[in-house]
């Protein structure tokens, strides 16, 4: 998933006409869509880590240390990705909460 500038909650809020109720409501809807998309992406990453963990465990049970090591590297890379995306999502949620409270 590639995030463009208009998928940045701060940018969307900045470009919203705060005098226009329809624009504010449209912004709220768009923000919820973006947060949901990002949460879905994180969920997919987590599922992939679980599946990779199962594959790594199977490889270890079969004595295939080399494959288990490669899978472990993949899991670590995706876990770092989850942390990065989670931090981004938390920032977006905080921005969304502030916007919802004000409007």
C-alpha positions in Angstrom: 0.0 0.0 0.0 1.5 3.3 -1.1 0.5 6.3 1.0 0.2 9.5 -1.0 0.1 13.0 0.4 -3.7 13.1 0.5 -3.7 10.0 2.6 -1.8 12.0 5.3 -4.5 13.1 7.8 -2.8 16.3 8.6 -2.7 17.3 5.0 -6.3 16.4 4.5 -7.4 18.5 7.5 -5.2 21.4 6.3 -6.9 21.4 2.9 -10.4 21.2 4.4 -12.6 24.3 4.4 -13.4 24.5 8.1 -16.2 26.9 7.4 -18.1 24.3 5.3 -20.0 21.6 7.3 -20.2 19.4 4.2 -16.5 19.6 3.8 -15.9 18.8 7.4 -18.2 15.7 7.2 -16.5 14.6 4.0 -13.1 15.0 5.8 -14.3 12.9 8.7 -15.5 10.1 6.4 -12.2 10.2 4.5 -10.1 10.1 7.7 -12.1 7.1 8.9 -11.5 5.4 5.5 -7.7 6.0 5.7 -7.4 4.8 9.3 -9.4 1.7 8.5 -7.2 1.0 5.4 -4.1 1.4 7.5 -5.4 -0.9 10.2 -6.4 -3.5 7.7 -2.8 -3.4 6.3 -1.4 -3.8 9.8 -3.7 -6.8 10.3 -2.5 -8.3 7.0 1.1 -7.9 8.2 0.3 -9.5 11.5 -1.3 -12.5 9.7 1.7 -12.9 7.5 4.0 -12.9 10.6 1.8 -15.6 12.2 1.9 -17.7 9.0 5.6 -17.3 8.7 6.0 -18.2 12.3 4.1 -21.4 11.7 6.3 -22.2 8.7 9.5 -21.4 10.7 8.3 -23.7 13.5 7.6 -26.5 10.9 11.0 -26.0 9.4 12.6 -26.3 12.8 10.7 -29.5 13.6 12.0 -31.0 10.3 15.5 -29.9 11.2 15.8 -27.3 8.5 17.7 -24.7 10.3 18.7 -22.8 7.2 15.1 -22.3 6.1 14.0 -21.4 9.6 16.7 -18.7 9.7 15.5 -17.2 6.4 11.9 -17.2 7.6 13.0 -15.6 10.9 14.6 -12.8 9.0 11.4 -12.2 7.1 9.4 -12.2 10.4 11.8 -9.7 11.9 11.5 -7.4 8.8 7.7 -7.5 8.9 7.6 -7.0 12.6 9.6 -3.8 12.1 7.2 -2.9 9.4 4.3 -3.4 11.8 6.0 -1.1 14.4 6.5 1.6 11.8 3.0 1.4 10.4 1.6 1.1 13.9 3.3 4.3 14.9 1.9 6.1 11.8 -1.5 4.7 12.6 -1.4 5.9 16.2 -0.4 9.4 15.0 -3.3 9.4 12.6 -5.8 8.2 15.3 -4.6 11.0 17.5 -5.1 13.6 14.7 -8.5 12.1 14.0 -9.5 12.3 17.6 -8.6 15.9 17.8 -10.4 16.8 14.6 -13.5 14.9 15.8 -13.4 16.7 19.2 -13.2 20.1 17.6 -15.8 19.5 14.9 
